[in-house]
């Protein structure tokens, strides 16, 4: 077994705390992971993990070995990237997590261009609105909209989305169009709250550089951006969405903007990635591409 591959497997086991989860992530048999670690321990002359029926944890020697292992593999990857001057040799698996609506409306229309430019990148896109542990899930970078909470991840701003208040044509026909903030008490709000979110409920708008919140009746609360838009299209209430993601709905008349003078503030979009001194080139080129895409 190649020592470098055994070191890579060691890092995954250290991150997941499980031989089974590591085998699933790397798509190899569990026995292959266990054998690699055993041979690595024998080569080093130390025990790297405490094994139990529930979890695998680092020994004190393993904790000392971990940062040095990360450093060596990162420097090796950076060294290899240094000689990747031609786009055709930038290769490897790239795992990205983003909201499904962002993927469909912003990334997907241009994705063929990126894949044509970097055909040897194995792009794996996870579409989720939920909070995840990128280290445990093996995610290289995440795209997130909204204000960021404290995190150990490095954040790179990508841009901002203009927001609109809207309802379906069906809803407007049945309940009328609100003409003032006071009218909102006679209407229903569809609430979007991702799992684990503690965002205050209500109709948000920005005026004079300040953000205000109007409490109003709620019809339904969802945790997914696609469900949020779908509930609005079904006439269940008013939503506040990025304009970029519903342009076709607005132009077709399926959705109608309401209270345009009381729009929410623009929504920041950021890409986040685990802190590391050396970033694989496949990750950096994707982030650069996405940043350029957001400026269009």
Residue frames relative to the residue before (quaternion, step in Angstrom):
aa qw qx qy qz dx dy dz
X 1.0000 0.0000 0.0000 0.0000 0.00 0.00 0.00
X 0.4820 -0.6707 0.4916 0.2759 3.57 -0.88 1.02
X 0.5062 -0.6818 0.4369 0.2966 3.57 -0.82 1.03
X 0.6481 0.5261 -0.3311 0.4399 3.60 0.94 -0.82
X 0.6477 0.4996 -0.3226 0.4762 3.58 1.00 -0.75
X 0.6275 0.5222 -0.3324 0.4723 3.58 1.05 -0.73
X 0.6329 0.5185 -0.3286 0.4718 3.58 1.05 -0.72
X 0.6359 0.5187 -0.3296 0.4669 3.58 0.99 -0.78
X 0.6613 0.4920 -0.3059 0.4765 3.56 0.99 -0.80
X 0.5935 0.5600 -0.3548 0.4564 3.57 1.10 -0.68
X 0.6540 0.5154 -0.3185 0.4529 3.61 0.92 -0.87
X 0.6620 0.5054 -0.3158 0.4545 3.57 0.92 -0.85
X 0.6465 0.5035 -0.3210 0.4749 3.59 0.96 -0.81
X 0.6381 0.5228 -0.3256 0.4620 3.58 1.00 -0.80
X 0.6719 0.4977 -0.2948 0.4627 3.60 1.03 -0.76
X 0.7666 0.3859 -0.2010 0.4723 3.58 0.86 -0.97
X 0.2970 -0.7648 0.5165 0.2451 3.58 1.10 -0.65
X 0.7256 0.3629 -0.2151 0.5437 3.55 1.21 0.45
X 0.4238 -0.6797 0.5373 0.2640 3.57 -0.97 0.89
X 0.6400 0.5431 -0.3223 0.4377 3.58 1.03 -0.82
X 0.6832 0.4719 -0.2888 0.4767 3.58 0.87 -0.97
X 0.6289 0.5331 -0.3335 0.4573 3.59 1.04 -0.74
X 0.6459 0.5156 -0.3162 0.4659 3.56 0.99 -0.84
X 0.6438 0.5143 -0.3197 0.4677 3.59 1.01 -0.81
X 0.6655 0.5038 -0.3123 0.4536 3.59 0.92 -0.88
X 0.7602 0.3825 -0.2022 0.4846 3.58 0.89 -0.94
X 0.3545 -0.7659 0.4679 0.2624 3.56 1.34 -0.10
X 0.5254 0.5569 -0.4529 0.4569 3.56 0.84 1.08
X 0.6264 -0.5334 0.3839 0.4192 3.62 -1.15 0.34
X 0.5975 -0.5695 0.4285 0.3674 3.56 -1.17 0.62
X 0.6252 0.5558 -0.3386 0.4308 3.58 1.03 -0.77
X 0.6222 0.5438 -0.3420 0.4474 3.59 1.12 -0.68
X 0.6325 0.5152 -0.3287 0.4759 3.58 1.06 -0.74
X 0.6703 0.5091 -0.2966 0.4511 3.56 0.85 -0.98
X 0.6657 0.5027 -0.3016 0.4617 3.59 0.93 -0.89
X 0.6320 0.5370 -0.3325 0.4491 3.58 1.00 -0.82
X 0.6734 0.4888 -0.2989 0.4671 3.58 0.91 -0.90
X 0.6419 0.5271 -0.3278 0.4502 3.58 0.96 -0.82
X 0.6766 0.4821 -0.2977 0.4702 3.58 0.93 -0.88
X 0.6302 0.5243 -0.3341 0.4651 3.57 1.06 -0.75
X 0.6418 0.5149 -0.3205 0.4692 3.59 0.98 -0.83
X 0.6524 0.5103 -0.3135 0.4645 3.57 0.97 -0.84
X 0.6504 0.5206 -0.3126 0.4563 3.58 0.98 -0.83
X 0.7240 0.4305 -0.2326 0.4862 3.57 1.00 -0.89
X 0.3627 -0.7469 0.4812 0.2811 3.55 1.17 -0.53
X 0.6554 0.4504 -0.3156 0.5177 3.58 1.18 0.58
X 0.4173 -0.6560 0.5563 0.2935 3.54 -1.30 0.30
X 0.2774 -0.8092 0.5026 0.1256 3.59 -0.61 1.15
X 0.8173 0.1755 -0.0545 0.5461 3.59 1.04 -0.76
X 0.3311 -0.6329 0.6525 0.2531 3.46 -1.38 0.47
X 0.1888 -0.7872 0.5782 0.1016 3.61 -0.79 0.98
X 0.0628 0.7565 -0.6505 0.0253 3.54 -1.11 0.77
X 0.6620 -0.5129 0.3541 0.4164 3.57 -1.23 0.18
X 0.7286 0.4293 -0.2370 0.4782 3.59 1.17 -0.51
X 0.8338 -0.0240 0.0861 0.5448 3.58 0.89 -0.86
X 0.3110 -0.7071 0.6053 0.1921 3.50 -1.32 0.53
X 0.0177 -0.8148 0.5789 -0.0270 3.58 -0.71 1.07
X 0.5699 -0.6146 0.4322 0.3327 3.53 -1.18 0.62
X 0.3905 -0.6521 0.5914 0.2693 3.53 -1.19 0.66
X 0.6764 -0.4521 0.3473 0.4664 3.62 -1.21 0.06
X 0.6338 0.5091 -0.3320 0.4784 3.59 1.07 -0.71
X 0.6356 0.5304 -0.3224 0.4591 3.57 1.05 -0.77
X 0.6373 0.5235 -0.3208 0.4657 3.58 1.04 -0.77
X 0.6520 0.4922 -0.3124 0.4848 3.59 1.08 -0.67
X 0.6740 0.5103 -0.2861 0.4512 3.56 1.05 -0.81
X 0.5765 0.6530 -0.3644 0.3292 3.58 1.05 -0.81
X 0.7276 0.4194 -0.2924 0.4574 3.68 0.59 -0.96
X 0.6402 0.5164 -0.3389 0.4567 3.58 1.05 -0.66
X 0.6180 0.5345 -0.3294 0.4731 3.55 1.11 -0.73
X 0.6455 0.5147 -0.3098 0.4716 3.58 0.96 -0.90
X 0.6565 0.5237 -0.3145 0.4425 3.56 0.91 -0.91
X 0.6740 0.5042 -0.3011 0.4482 3.57 0.85 -0.96
X 0.6981 0.4651 -0.2826 0.4652 3.59 0.85 -0.93
X 0.6358 0.5200 -0.3320 0.4638 3.59 1.03 -0.72
X 0.6698 0.4903 -0.3002 0.4699 3.57 0.95 -0.87
X 0.6234 0.5249 -0.3415 0.4682 3.57 1.06 -0.68
X 0.6609 0.4986 -0.3050 0.4708 3.57 0.95 -0.89
X 0.6483 0.5080 -0.3187 0.4691 3.57 1.00 -0.80
X 0.6250 0.5362 -0.3327 0.4595 3.58 1.04 -0.78
X 0.6607 0.4943 -0.3070 0.4743 3.57 0.94 -0.86
X 0.6519 0.5282 -0.3109 0.4464 3.57 1.02 -0.84
X 0.5702 0.6171 -0.3768 0.3899 3.57 1.11 -0.66
X 0.7452 0.3883 -0.2096 0.4999 3.57 1.06 -0.73
X 0.5315 0.6049 -0.4184 0.4203 3.58 1.27 0.25
X 0.0679 0.8334 -0.5418 0.0858 3.56 0.54 1.16
X 0.6813 0.4291 -0.2667 0.5297 3.57 1.21 -0.52
X 0.5344 -0.6509 0.4347 0.3191 3.60 -0.84 0.97
X 0.6274 0.5892 -0.3420 0.3772 3.58 1.03 -0.71
X 0.7211 0.4363 -0.2688 0.4664 3.62 1.09 -0.44
X 0.4834 0.6074 -0.4702 0.4198 3.59 1.23 0.19
X 0.1149 0.8287 -0.5230 0.1628 3.53 -0.36 1.26
X 0.5277 0.6490 -0.4700 0.2820 3.51 -1.36 0.05
X 0.6095 -0.5564 0.4242 0.3729 3.54 -1.33 0.31
X 0.0621 -0.7782 0.6249 0.0021 3.56 -0.97 0.93
X 0.1027 -0.8150 0.5701 0.0114 3.57 -0.48 1.25
X 0.0246 -0.8029 0.5924 -0.0623 3.55 -0.70 1.20
X 0.1592 -0.7726 0.6085 0.0871 3.57 -1.07 0.77
X 0.1578 0.7775 -0.5935 0.1353 3.59 -0.89 0.96
X 0.6165 -0.5267 0.4198 0.4078 3.58 -1.25 0.32
X 0.5784 -0.6224 0.4058 0.3367 3.56 -1.00 0.85
X 0.6563 0.5150 -0.3215 0.4480 3.61 0.95 -0.84
X 0.6284 0.5205 -0.3298 0.4748 3.60 1.04 -0.75
X 0.6395 0.5287 -0.3231 0.4551 3.57 0.98 -0.85
X 0.7110 0.4744 -0.2692 0.4437 3.57 0.79 -1.04
X 0.7655 0.4066 -0.2132 0.4508 3.59 0.81 -0.98
X 0.7974 0.3292 -0.1493 0.4832 3.59 0.98 -0.79
X 0.7691 0.3825 -0.2003 0.4712 3.58 0.82 -1.00
X 0.6784 0.5497 -0.3094 0.3766 3.57 0.72 -1.07
X 0.6492 0.5312 -0.3593 0.4091 3.67 0.82 -0.75
X 0.7703 0.3310 -0.1721 0.5171 3.61 1.15 -0.53
X 0.4235 0.7574 -0.4371 0.2365 3.59 1.27 -0.13
X 0.5970 0.5799 -0.3685 0.4142 3.60 1.03 -0.69
X 0.6180 0.5493 -0.3463 0.4432 3.59 1.07 -0.69
X 0.6602 0.5003 -0.3077 0.4682 3.58 0.96 -0.88
X 0.6830 0.4900 -0.2908 0.4571 3.58 0.89 -0.92
X 0.6279 0.5174 -0.3391 0.4723 3.58 1.11 -0.59
X 0.6709 0.4965 -0.2938 0.4659 3.57 1.07 -0.74
X 0.7907 0.1583 -0.0695 0.5872 3.58 1.10 -0.74
X 0.0520 -0.8684 0.4927 0.0218 3.61 0.55 1.15
X 0.6891 0.4812 -0.2915 0.4568 3.62 1.15 -0.40
X 0.5165 0.5857 -0.4412 0.4422 3.58 1.27 0.20
X 0.2569 -0.7484 0.5971 0.1318 3.55 -0.88 1.05
X 0.1070 -0.8445 0.5245 0.0170 3.57 0.12 1.34
X 0.0399 -0.7912 0.6097 -0.0256 3.56 -0.76 1.12
X 0.0932 -0.8348 0.5426 -0.0093 3.55 -0.31 1.30
X 0.1636 -0.7544 0.6318 0.0697 3.53 -0.82 1.09
X 0.1431 -0.7954 0.5836 0.0794 3.60 -0.74 0.98
X 0.2483 0.7633 -0.5463 0.2392 3.53 -0.42 1.26
X 0.3065 -0.7293 0.5781 0.2000 3.57 -1.20 0.59
X 0.5792 0.6273 -0.3534 0.3822 3.56 1.29 -0.11
X 0.5466 -0.5879 0.4771 0.3578 3.52 -1.24 0.46
X 0.0265 -0.7964 0.6042 -0.0089 3.56 -0.93 0.90
X 0.4292 -0.6353 0.5657 0.3038 3.52 -1.33 0.26
X 0.3097 -0.7965 0.4804 0.1971 3.63 -0.20 1.20
X 0.6099 0.5444 -0.3629 0.4471 3.59 1.09 -0.60
X 0.6909 0.4781 -0.2781 0.4656 3.56 0.83 -1.01
X 0.7309 0.4225 -0.2333 0.4825 3.58 1.00 -0.83
X 0.4431 -0.7168 0.4425 0.3065 3.58 1.25 -0.11
X 0.3687 0.7377 -0.4798 0.2995 3.58 1.16 0.64
X 0.4006 -0.7305 0.5039 0.2279 3.59 -0.87 0.95
X 0.7964 -0.1112 0.0921 0.5873 3.59 0.98 -0.80
X 0.2339 -0.7629 0.5925 0.1108 3.54 -1.25 0.58
X 0.2398 -0.7289 0.6180 0.1710 3.57 -1.14 0.65
X 0.0272 0.8128 -0.5786 0.0629 3.57 -0.72 1.06
X 0.2459 -0.7504 0.5987 0.1346 3.56 -1.07 0.84
X 0.6884 0.4534 -0.3521 0.4433 3.55 -1.13 0.69
X 0.6617 -0.4823 0.3803 0.4301 3.52 -1.31 0.11
X 0.3839 -0.7475 0.5028 0.2026 3.55 -0.91 0.93
X 0.3591 -0.6923 0.5767 0.2433 3.54 -1.14 0.68
X 0.6967 -0.4371 0.3371 0.4581 3.55 -1.26 0.19
X 0.0880 0.8041 -0.5765 0.1154 3.54 -0.86 0.93
X 0.4783 -0.6449 0.5137 0.3023 3.52 -1.26 0.46
X 0.5486 0.6196 -0.3907 0.4031 3.57 1.31 -0.06
X 0.4513 -0.6401 0.5492 0.2916 3.53 -1.27 0.50
X 0.1780 -0.8045 0.5618 0.0734 3.60 -0.82 1.00
X 0.0913 -0.7710 0.6291 0.0365 3.56 -1.01 0.90
X 0.3692 -0.7398 0.5126 0.2315 3.64 -0.51 1.11
X 0.2292 -0.7856 0.5638 0.1108 3.56 -0.99 0.89
X 0.7148 -0.3497 0.2694 0.5424 3.58 1.10 -0.61
X 0.4029 -0.6909 0.5384 0.2655 3.56 -1.28 -0.35
X 0.3012 -0.7331 0.5843 0.1743 3.55 -1.19 0.67
X 0.3902 -0.6721 0.5728 0.2606 3.57 -1.03 0.80
X 0.2787 -0.7818 0.5440 0.1229 3.56 -0.97 0.93
X 0.1044 -0.7795 0.6140 0.0676 3.56 -1.19 0.58
X 0.3594 -0.6647 0.6049 0.2513 3.52 -1.32 0.50
X 0.1358 0.8202 -0.5477 0.0939 3.60 -0.76 0.87
X 0.1192 -0.7428 0.6544 0.0767 3.49 -1.40 0.34
X 0.5813 -0.5830 0.4212 0.3805 3.57 -1.18 0.33
X 0.6252 -0.5254 0.4163 0.3998 3.55 -1.24 0.44
X 0.6144 0.5547 -0.3338 0.4509 3.57 1.07 -0.74
X 0.6582 0.5041 -0.3109 0.4648 3.58 0.94 -0.88
X 0.6547 0.5181 -0.3122 0.4532 3.59 0.92 -0.92
X 0.6523 0.5198 -0.3141 0.4535 3.57 0.96 -0.85
X 0.7236 0.4522 -0.2413 0.4622 3.57 1.00 -0.85
X 0.8198 0.2578 -0.0970 0.5020 3.59 0.91 -0.93
X 0.5127 -0.6380 0.4293 0.3819 3.59 1.22 -0.20
X 0.4791 -0.6567 0.5061 0.2883 3.53 -1.33 0.28
X 0.4067 -0.6951 0.5239 0.2774 3.63 -0.80 0.91
X 0.2060 -0.8021 0.5529 0.0921 3.57 -0.89 0.97
X 0.7813 0.1485 -0.0908 0.5995 3.59 1.27 -0.22
X 0.6590 -0.4912 0.3792 0.4250 3.56 -1.30 0.23
X 0.6126 0.5591 -0.3492 0.4362 3.59 1.07 -0.67
X 0.6171 0.5708 -0.3402 0.4214 3.57 1.10 -0.70
X 0.5490 0.6530 -0.3928 0.3433 3.60 1.15 -0.54
X 0.5897 0.5872 -0.3744 0.4090 3.59 1.14 -0.50
X 0.6766 0.4595 -0.2853 0.4997 3.58 1.26 -0.33
X 0.6784 0.4613 -0.2723 0.5028 3.59 1.31 0.13
X 0.4312 -0.6831 0.5318 0.2542 3.54 -1.36 0.19
X 0.2418 -0.7525 0.5983 0.1317 3.54 -1.10 0.82
X 0.2765 -0.6988 0.6300 0.1959 3.56 -1.08 0.78
X 0.2213 -0.8115 0.5323 0.0956 3.58 -0.62 1.12
X 0.1682 -0.7615 0.6193 0.0908 3.55 -1.05 0.87
X 0.1475 0.7806 -0.5906 0.1420 3.57 -0.63 1.16
X 0.2994 -0.7601 0.5473 0.1820 3.61 -0.27 1.21
X 0.6411 -0.5313 0.3825 0.4005 3.57 -1.16 0.58
X 0.7950 0.2636 -0.2185 0.5007 3.55 -0.88 0.98
X 0.5341 0.6376 -0.4059 0.3788 3.59 1.28 -0.11
X 0.1492 -0.7714 0.6099 0.1037 3.54 -1.16 0.67
X 0.2289 0.7954 -0.5201 0.2109 3.57 1.21 0.64
X 0.4856 -0.6718 0.4609 0.3169 3.66 -0.82 0.88
X 0.4392 -0.7029 0.5005 0.2504 3.54 -1.07 0.78
X 0.5078 0.6524 -0.4704 0.3086 3.57 -1.04 0.72
X 0.5771 -0.5458 0.4789 0.3737 3.53 -1.40 -0.01
X 0.1657 -0.8207 0.5445 0.0504 3.57 -0.53 1.20
X 0.0959 0.7799 -0.6171 0.0417 3.58 -1.06 0.73
X 0.3398 -0.7375 0.5558 0.1784 3.53 -1.27 0.50
X 0.1163 0.7737 -0.6147 0.1003 3.57 -0.99 0.90
X 0.8518 0.0524 -0.0742 0.5159 3.56 -0.99 0.92
X 0.7001 -0.4904 0.2683 0.4443 3.55 1.03 0.80
X 0.6639 0.4624 -0.3042 0.5029 3.60 1.27 0.18
X 0.3500 -0.7177 0.5634 0.2122 3.54 -1.21 0.57
X 0.1009 -0.7977 0.5943 0.0157 3.56 -0.88 1.02
X 0.2185 -0.7700 0.5901 0.1062 3.53 -1.23 0.58
X 0.1408 -0.7784 0.6090 0.0577 3.56 -0.83 1.05
X 0.3313 -0.7345 0.5563 0.2032 3.57 -0.67 1.07
X 0.1024 0.7892 -0.5993 0.0874 3.57 -0.95 0.87
X 0.6520 -0.5198 0.3623 0.4166 3.61 -1.16 0.40
X 0.2428 -0.7718 0.5762 0.1155 3.56 -1.07 0.84
X 0.3317 -0.7531 0.5339 0.1943 3.57 -0.91 0.89
X 0.7865 -0.1106 0.1297 0.5937 3.58 0.92 -0.94
X 0.2168 -0.7514 0.6089 0.1329 3.57 -1.20 0.61
X 0.0581 -0.8019 0.5946 -0.0007 3.58 -0.87 0.99
X 0.3560 -0.7483 0.5278 0.1866 3.56 -1.26 0.44
X 0.6956 0.4271 -0.2435 0.5238 3.57 1.29 0.17
X 0.5147 -0.6832 0.4220 0.3004 3.59 -0.85 0.96
X 0.6315 0.5182 -0.3435 0.4633 3.60 1.04 -0.65
X 0.6481 0.5032 -0.3150 0.4770 3.58 1.00 -0.81
X 0.5992 0.5768 -0.3392 0.4396 3.58 1.11 -0.77
X 0.6931 0.4538 -0.2609 0.4955 3.57 0.86 -1.01
X 0.6530 0.5338 -0.3202 0.4314 3.59 0.94 -0.89
X 0.6407 0.5187 -0.3260 0.4629 3.59 0.99 -0.80
X 0.6387 0.5150 -0.3271 0.4689 3.57 1.04 -0.73
X 0.6581 0.5120 -0.3110 0.4561 3.59 0.92 -0.87
X 0.6728 0.4809 -0.2879 0.4830 3.58 1.18 -0.57
X 0.5575 -0.6639 0.3703 0.3337 3.58 1.26 0.17
X 0.4120 0.7458 -0.4429 0.2790 3.59 1.17 0.50
X 0.7976 -0.2423 0.1472 0.5324 3.59 1.19 -0.16
X 0.6540 -0.5001 0.4136 0.3888 3.53 -1.41 -0.25
X 0.0903 -0.7819 0.6152 0.0436 3.57 -1.09 0.76
X 0.2573 -0.7161 0.6218 0.1856 3.54 -1.37 0.21
X 0.0583 0.8404 -0.5209 0.1378 3.53 -0.26 1.37
X 0.5766 -0.5441 0.4592 0.4008 3.60 -1.21 0.36
X 0.5044 -0.6795 0.4440 0.2944 3.58 -0.80 1.01
X 0.6090 0.5962 -0.3454 0.3929 3.56 1.04 -0.80
X 0.7222 0.4739 -0.2509 0.4369 3.58 1.02 -0.80
X 0.7681 0.3218 -0.1795 0.5238 3.62 1.22 -0.26
X 0.2251 0.8100 -0.5160 0.1642 3.59 1.15 0.47
X 0.6783 0.4867 -0.2976 0.4631 3.58 0.90 -0.90
X 0.6309 0.5315 -0.3355 0.4548 3.59 1.03 -0.75
X 0.6750 0.4875 -0.2905 0.4715 3.58 1.00 -0.83
X 0.6853 0.4862 -0.2988 0.4525 3.58 0.88 -0.91
X 0.6832 0.4751 -0.2884 0.4736 3.61 1.08 -0.65
X 0.4963 -0.6694 0.4224 0.3566 3.56 1.24 -0.37
X 0.4249 0.6975 -0.4768 0.3250 3.58 1.26 0.04
X 0.7574 0.1742 -0.1075 0.6200 3.55 1.14 -0.75
X 0.1813 -0.7791 0.5962 0.0687 3.55 -1.12 0.78
X 0.4048 -0.7064 0.5184 0.2615 3.57 -0.87 0.92
X 0.0935 -0.7769 0.6210 0.0443 3.57 -1.08 0.80
X 0.8463 0.1033 -0.1113 0.5106 3.56 -1.20 0.63
X 0.0277 0.8456 -0.5321 0.0314 3.62 0.71 1.03
X 0.6322 0.5321 -0.3392 0.4497 3.60 1.18 -0.45
X 0.7256 0.3587 -0.2244 0.5426 3.58 1.31 -0.10
X 0.1510 0.8091 -0.5466 0.1544 3.53 0.81 1.02
X 0.5160 -0.5885 0.5008 0.3695 3.60 -1.20 0.43
X 0.6097 -0.5232 0.4300 0.4119 3.56 -1.27 0.24
X 0.6282 -0.5435 0.3872 0.4000 3.58 -1.16 0.48
X 0.3933 -0.7408 0.5091 0.1932 3.56 -1.11 0.75
X 0.3564 -0.7386 0.5248 0.2280 3.62 -0.68 1.02
X 0.1596 -0.7539 0.6305 0.0927 3.54 -1.18 0.68
X 0.0246 -0.8130 0.5803 -0.0423 3.57 -0.79 1.03
X 0.2571 -0.7040 0.6287 0.2075 3.51 -1.31 0.38
X 0.1427 -0.8059 0.5737 0.0334 3.55 -0.85 1.02
X 0.0208 0.7894 -0.6130 0.0245 3.53 -1.13 0.67
X 0.6090 -0.5692 0.3965 0.3847 3.58 -1.13 0.57
X 0.5476 -0.6231 0.4505 0.3302 3.54 -1.07 0.75
X 0.2301 0.7434 -0.6058 0.1655 3.52 -0.81 1.01
X 0.5440 -0.6556 0.4185 0.3148 3.54 -1.03 0.79
X 0.7811 0.1983 -0.1027 0.5831 3.55 1.07 -0.73
X 0.1883 -0.7993 0.5664 0.0698 3.56 -0.72 1.09
X 0.4889 -0.6609 0.4730 0.3170 3.63 -0.78 0.96
X 0.5637 -0.6425 0.4009 0.3297 3.55 -0.98 0.84
X 0.6059 0.5583 -0.3665 0.4322 3.60 1.04 -0.65
X 0.6422 0.5029 -0.3244 0.4790 3.60 1.12 -0.63
X 0.6867 0.4930 -0.2954 0.4451 3.57 0.86 -0.93
X 0.6579 0.4916 -0.3369 0.4604 3.64 0.96 -0.71
X 0.6244 0.5196 -0.3493 0.4670 3.60 1.06 -0.64
X 0.6594 0.4992 -0.3177 0.4637 3.59 0.91 -0.84
X 0.6382 0.5132 -0.3287 0.4703 3.61 1.00 -0.76
X 0.6457 0.5191 -0.3142 0.4636 3.59 0.98 -0.86
X 0.6750 0.4933 -0.2955 0.4622 3.56 0.90 -0.92
X 0.6264 0.5348 -0.3327 0.4593 3.59 1.05 -0.75
X 0.6475 0.5023 -0.3053 0.4851 3.59 1.00 -0.83
X 0.6313 0.5511 -0.3195 0.4423 3.57 1.03 -0.86
X 0.6737 0.5115 -0.2903 0.4475 3.55 0.98 -0.87
X 0.6576 0.5185 -0.3134 0.4478 3.59 1.16 -0.48
X 0.5446 0.6339 -0.3997 0.3767 3.61 1.25 -0.27
